[in-house]
Amino acid sequence: MTDNSLRDRIQGNWKQLSGSVVREWGKLTHNDVEQIKGDVEVLAGKIQQRYGVTEAEASKQIKNWVDMFHAKQTEQSNSDTSTNQA
């Protein structure tokens, strides 16, 4: 279902990402988040179950969500760097 880099990105950043799971997918519960534990396959399954979407759609949503998270992290990092250099 998912490529290794996506899985690695989610597992490697799960503590930061887990806080935004419920904001991104409001039908997922905090209990769901605890069960996911950074496992992208479990996350996709929960999205499919709660939203009635296909595996492909769940995967697409996850990829877009992770990409947005990393873009924000990079933007924040760049902002911190330029502030420190000023």
C-alpha positions, 0 to 999 in steps of 0.5 A, spaced: 500 500 500 505 505 502 512 506 500 517 505 505 519 512 505 512 514 507 512 509 512 519 511 515 516 519 515 510 517 519 514 512 524 519 517 525 515 523 526 509 520 530 509 524 536 509 530 532 504 527 527 499 524 532 497 530 535 494 533 528 491 526 526 484 528 530 484 535 527 485 532 520 480 526 521 475 528 526 472 522 526 478 518 529 478 518 536 484 519 541 483 511 542 484 510 534 491 514 535 493 510 540 492 504 536 495 506 530 502 508 534 505 510 527 503 504 523 501 507 516 497 501 515 493 501 521 492 509 520 489 507 513 485 502 515 482 507 520 480 512 515 477 507 510 473 504 516 471 511 519 470 515 512 468 509 507 473 511 502 478 506 498 485 504 500 487 508 495 484 514 497 486 513 504 493 513 502 492 519 498 490 523 504 495 520 508 501 522 503 498 529 502 497 530 510 505 528 511 507 532 505 503 538 508 506 537 515 513 536 513 512 543 509 510 546 515 516 543 519 521 546 513 518 553 513 518 553 521 526 551 521 527 556 515 524 561 519 528 559 525 534 559 522 533 566 518 531 569 525 537 566 528 542 569 523 539 576 524 
